[in-house]
Amino acid sequence: MKNLFEAARAEEVKERIANLKPESPRQWGTMNAAQAMAHCAAGLELALGDRTTPQMFLGRIIGGIIKPMVLGNDEPMRRNSPTVKGLVVQDERDLGPERERLCGLIDRFSASGPDRCTTHPHSFFGRLTPNEWAVLMYKHLDHHLRQFGV
């Protein structure tokens, strides 16, 4: 499965991010391109353990059932998938700095490998292995890049 520990996947994602423009029209959702990049950076901060969010009640009940359906294949994430409340970005952002910050986090995550992943549970899926974090981070980035047609 595609994951962000693969150097080729990290480069592919960064190339797609480079093609994103402030005026790139979104296909779904409410965030603009800069907000989506800030949101993706926050997701990587979760995977790296720089930030934590509490596990949702619903996630405790069904997260373990949904996890293999989302992370067990290369299917893209659905449009309008639920967002962790702590990762919603609503304030205005500048695409340049957000793109730079996100690419730095991609490099850090990819280069650090499995030993650097958080052991804190994901807010919906619960405990994830480092490989599951890497799959989720790739899918999350792909989801938001597809949102803007790149």
C-alpha positions in Angstrom: 0.0 0.0 0.0 1.1 3.5 -0.7 2.5 5.2 2.4 4.6 8.3 3.3 7.6 6.3 4.5 8.3 5.6 0.8 10.6 8.2 -0.6 8.9 8.1 -4.0 5.5 8.8 -2.4 6.9 11.7 -0.4 8.4 13.2 -3.5 5.1 12.6 -5.5 3.1 14.4 -2.9 5.5 17.4 -2.7 5.4 17.7 -6.5 1.6 17.8 -6.3 1.8 20.4 -3.5 4.1 22.5 -5.7 1.3 22.6 -8.4 -1.3 24.0 -6.0 -2.2 27.6 -6.5 -4.0 30.0 -4.1 -6.9 30.2 -6.7 -7.1 26.4 -7.2 -10.8 25.7 -7.1 -12.0 23.1 -4.5 -14.0 20.2 -5.6 -15.7 19.8 -2.2 -15.4 21.0 1.4 -15.0 24.5 2.8 -11.3 25.1 3.2 -9.3 27.0 0.6 -5.9 25.7 -0.6 -3.8 27.4 2.1 -6.2 26.3 4.9 -6.1 22.7 3.6 -2.3 22.7 3.6 -2.3 24.0 7.2 -4.8 21.3 8.1 -2.6 18.6 6.5 0.4 19.9 8.4 -1.5 19.6 11.6 -2.3 16.0 10.7 1.4 15.2 10.2 2.1 16.9 13.6 -0.3 14.3 15.1 1.6 11.5 13.4 4.9 12.8 14.7 3.6 13.3 18.2 4.0 17.1 18.1 0.3 17.5 18.8 -2.3 15.3 20.4 -6.1 15.2 20.4 -8.4 13.2 22.6 -10.0 10.1 21.3 -13.6 10.7 20.3 -16.4 8.7 21.9 -17.6 7.5 18.5 -14.1 6.5 17.6 -13.8 4.4 20.7 -16.9 2.5 19.6 -16.5 2.1 15.9 -13.0 3.3 15.0 -11.5 -0.2 15.2 -14.1 -1.5 12.9 -13.7 1.3 10.3 -9.9 1.4 10.5 -9.2 -1.7 8.3 -11.8 -0.4 5.7 -9.9 2.9 5.4 -6.3 1.8 5.9 -6.4 -1.7 4.4 -6.4 -0.7 0.7 -5.2 1.9 -1.7 -8.7 3.3 -2.2 -8.8 7.1 -1.7 -10.6 8.7 1.2 -14.2 9.7 0.6 -15.1 13.2 -0.2 -16.3 15.2 2.9 -14.9 12.7 5.3 -15.2 13.8 8.9 -12.5 16.1 10.2 -10.9 16.0 13.7 -12.3 19.2 15.4 -8.8 20.2 16.6 -7.5 20.2 13.0 -10.1 22.4 11.4 -8.5 25.6 10.0 -10.9 28.5 9.5 -8.6 31.6 9.7 -7.0 33.0 6.6 -3.6 31.6 5.7 -0.9 32.3 3.1 -0.2 29.4 0.7 3.5 29.9 0.4 4.5 29.5 4.1 1.9 26.8 4.6 3.3 24.8 1.6 6.8 25.2 3.0 5.9 24.1 6.5 3.9 21.1 5.1 6.8 20.0 2.8 9.2 20.2 5.8 6.9 18.0 7.9 6.6 15.5 5.0 10.4 15.3 4.8 10.7 14.9 8.6 8.1 12.2 8.7 9.4 10.3 5.8 13.1 10.5 6.9 12.3 9.7 10.5 10.6 6.4 9.7 8.6 4.1 12.0 10.7 4.8 15.1 9.5 8.4 15.2 5.8 7.9 14.9 3.6 8.8 17.9 2.2 6.1 20.1 -0.7 8.4 21.1 -4.0 7.0 19.7 -5.6 8.6 16.7 -8.7 10.6 17.6 -11.0 8.3 15.7 -9.1 5.1 14.8 -7.4 4.6 18.1 -3.9 3.0 18.3 -2.1 2.9 14.9 1.1 1.1 14.0 3.7 3.3 12.4 2.9 1.7 9.0 -0.8 2.6 9.5 0.2 6.2 10.3 2.2 6.3 7.1 -0.7 5.0 5.0 -3.1 7.4 6.7 -0.8 10.4 6.1 -0.4 9.5 2.4 -4.2 9.0 2.0 -4.9 12.3 3.9 -2.5 14.3 1.7 -3.8 12.6 -1.4 -7.4 13.4 -0.3 -6.8 17.1 0.0 -4.7 17.4 -3.1 -7.5 15.7 -5.1 -9.8 18.2 -3.4 -8.0 20.9 -5.4 -7.4 18.9 -8.6 -3.7 18.3 -8.1 
